[in-house]
């Protein structure tokens, strides 16, 4: 009887090596405060506790209808004391992504082990975990294909140059980097199209990279656009929004790519060079052209014999407009002598006798040119230019015809005339107008 019991005990020993007490595999979900949503990452740990000598192993996860999954890092093996006995512990972090809402089941996981049995022989043992059921809630109402649940999202938007101050013909590169914790590459959003009729856009392929951490996968997405304006006029790229659901705060939010101005710096410089942003036709030009057109029409209606007089008058107006454009150029460059000479010709009446007094609009210019040479004055010609234009518009006198000739006399011996001017302190001084033209 004793021999029979001993034999039965020896036969039962190899079977005891495969009992749950010595080989145990389980799937442990991370604790949560709320039920996960459709598509939201669910973290878990596959944990095996083995009290056998293991020579080889392989963990097998089957494809699942209701879940996608990804492995998080390398497997961890350690020796631990559990219930007073030493055990070999296996751990693997894993992330599940539910494909739909409902009460879903995570299928059993199989760990294939090669162990050394009681007789010293190698044996293959399959250890299975129990299935785990989990309740998955539906995504919020109104969420469509843009549904993007992540634990954290970082967005950076950089330019390799100031897009609003480009050189003529220059291209600019915009680079947007998106880093999402708790998302796989398949979940990342599509790159928006930055297309405008005034813009040439080249879009290289997007760059995707994938890293794993114990807290979930981190996917990095890089978008690049190379942009170049077709015309010099600046334009505005509208802002772009990236909606996502923050599973940490349980709120829907949005990341924004800011709007941007794109254009050539030369356009703004050209607009500012004339101290205006219009087409270059000022109110004085319009007033003169309108008066000339009306005068011409009136005289033309009186008879064919009067046509020559308004034609000559129109030529004088056009000559004055041309001289005004040249006067503005001298003002921009700060060329005081040439500005003064041309302005004096425009303000002088058509007479062969040179004026003997300074026009009120030019007094500040004369004070600088013919005053105390030891004092250097930096003169802003823009207010003087406005005074000259006002004087021409409201003066009843016709513009002088010799202004253009006064400036263009650049021969070696220009005609010199003597003019007398008077300082505000009462002293008099003499100037030679010919010297101002040099």
Secondary structure, 3 states (H helix, E strand, C coil): CHHHHHHHHHHHHHHHCCCCCCEEEEEEECCCCCCCECCCEEEEEEEEEECCCEEEEEEECCCCCCEEEEEEEEEEEEEEEECCEEEEEEEEEEEEEECCCEEEEECCCEEEEEEECCCCCEEEEEEECCCEEEEEECCCCCCCCCCCEECEEEEEEEECCCHHHECCCCCEEEEEEEEEECCCHHHCCCCCCCCCCCEEEECCCCEEEEEEECCEEEEEEEEEEEEEECCCCCEEECCEEEEEEECCCCEEEEEEECCEEECEHHHHHHHHHCCCCCCCCCHHHHHHHHHHHHHHHHHHHHCHHHHHHHHHHHHHHHHHHHHHHHHHHHHHHCCHHHHHHHHHHHHCCCCCCCCCCCCHHHHHHHHHHCCCCCCCCCCCHHHHHHHHHHHHHHCCCCCCCCHHHHHHCCCCCCCCCEEEEECCCCCEEEEEHHHHCC
